[in-house]
Amino acid sequence: MKFVSIIMGSKSDFDVMKSCSDTLEEFGVQYELIISSAHRSPERTKEYIATAEAKGAQVFIAAAGMAAHLAGVLASKTIRPIIGVPMKGGAMDGMDAMLSTVQMPSGMPVATVALGKAGAVNAAYLAMQILALENEELRMKLMEDRISKAKKVEMDSLEIETIL
């Protein structure tokens, strides 16, 4: 079974990351979702990565705020793609999390998406695009979604546009 693994550094991240799991569900993509901290539960995190890989995790999504080392810890323990979702909060309102997630050393890549809900949704889409490399059905669903989004823009414009 191939699936996406979503790991959050704390329960406070769930309200935002629910958008990620909801997006995966809309496309029928299986996922696991857990809370595990790079700092407060490093052994749990390490053990989970190995277990998830053995069960079929293809992509890991890591959501964390402040020092946000969760994505980096995952990158150090697997060669599967890691997508980091920096979370808002703390004294720097997420800027520290964004910098911690995006500034990975050479050879330890973490794809970093936007802060907050947009990042959570985009993490799901990026994970699905990775899975779609070997899943034609998912690739078609993603293509249909793009077409639908383009049509919505046109319809929204028709309601208000003025063209000379």
N, C-alpha and C positions, 0 to 999 in steps of 0.2 A: 504494500500500500504506500503510495506517494502522498505526502502531505506537507503543509507549511507549519512551522513551529513559531508561535508567538510567545516571547518571554518578556515579562514586564518586571522592572526593578521593584515596584511596590504596588499595592492595591490602589493607591491614588491615581495610578496611570490607567486604570480600567475604563473610566468614563470616556477617555479619548480613544483608547485602543479597541473599544467595542465597535467603533466605526471600521476598523481593520477587519475584525472577525465577521461583521455584518456583510462587508463587501465580498469576502471570500465565500460566505454562505450564498449570496446572490448568484454567484457563478458555479455553485455546487462543488467548491474546492474544499477538501477536508483539511482540518487544522487541529492543532493542540494549542492550548493557551494555559500558561502557568505564570506564577510569580516566583522569581528567584533573583537574588541580588548578587552582583559581582563582589560587593563588600560584606554584606551581612550573612550571606549563605554561599560562599564560594564553592564549597564541596558539593552542595546540592546542584549548583549550576553546572559544575564539571560533570557530575554523574548524569544529569539530565541530558546534556548534549550527547554523550555516548549512547544512552538509551534511545533517544529520539532518532539518532542516525541509524541505529540498528533496526528500528521499526520502520524507517523509510522517510524520515524528514529530508526534504530536498533543499529547502530554503529556510533560513532562520531570520525572524524579525525580532529585533531587540529594541525595547522602548525603555528609556531611562532619562532621568533629569539630573540636574546639578553636575557632578563630576562625570556622569554618564559613561562609565567604563564597561558597562555590560556588553555592548557590541564588540568592543575590543577583546574582552575575555572570550567571547564566542569565537571571534576570528582566530584567536590563539589556539583554540581547541578543535577546530574543524576546517576543512578546505571547502565546505559547502558555502554557497553565497550567503552573506550576512547583509541585512538591510537594517540600518539604524534609524530609529525615530527619536529625535531629541524632544524631550518634554519641557513644557513651560514650567516656570516656578523658580523659587529661590531668589536670592538677591539680584541676580542678573536676568531674571525672567526668561530663562531658557538659552540665553546666548552662551553661557558656559557649557551647557549640554550640547549645543550645536557644535561648538568648537571642539569639544572632547570627542564627539562622534566623527566629525569630518577629518580631523587631523591625525590620521593613523600613520604609523611608520611604514616605510616601503616594504612590500611583501605581505602586509596584513590588511588587505582591502576591506572596507566597509562602505557599501553604498548608503549614502545619507540622503534622507528626504526632508521635507519641510517640518517645522514645528507643528505640534497640535494635530487637529482632526484632518487637515489636508494631508499632512505627512502620513498619518495612519492609513488613510484611504490609498494614497499613492504607494505606500509600502505593500499593500495588498495587490494593487495592480502590477507593480514591479515583480513581485513574487509570482504572480500568475503569468506574466510575460516570460519569465524564466521557465516555468513549468510548461508553457505552451510550445517551447522549442521541441518538445517530444510528445505533445498531446494535441493532435489535430482538432479534436472537439473543442477544447478550451481555446485554441487559437481562433476558431471560427466565432465562438462566443465573444471574444475580445474584439474581433473585427466588427461584428454586428453592433457591439456597444459603441464603438467609435462612430459608426454610421449613424446610429441613433442620436448620439450627442451632437453631431454636425447638423442633423435635421432639426433638432431642438433649437439650435442657435438660429437657423433660418426661420423657423416658425415664430420664435420670440421677436425676431427682427420685423417680420411681416406685421406684427401687431402694432408696432410703433414707428416704423421707418418712414422717412420722407426723402425721396430721391428726385432730383431735378432732371 
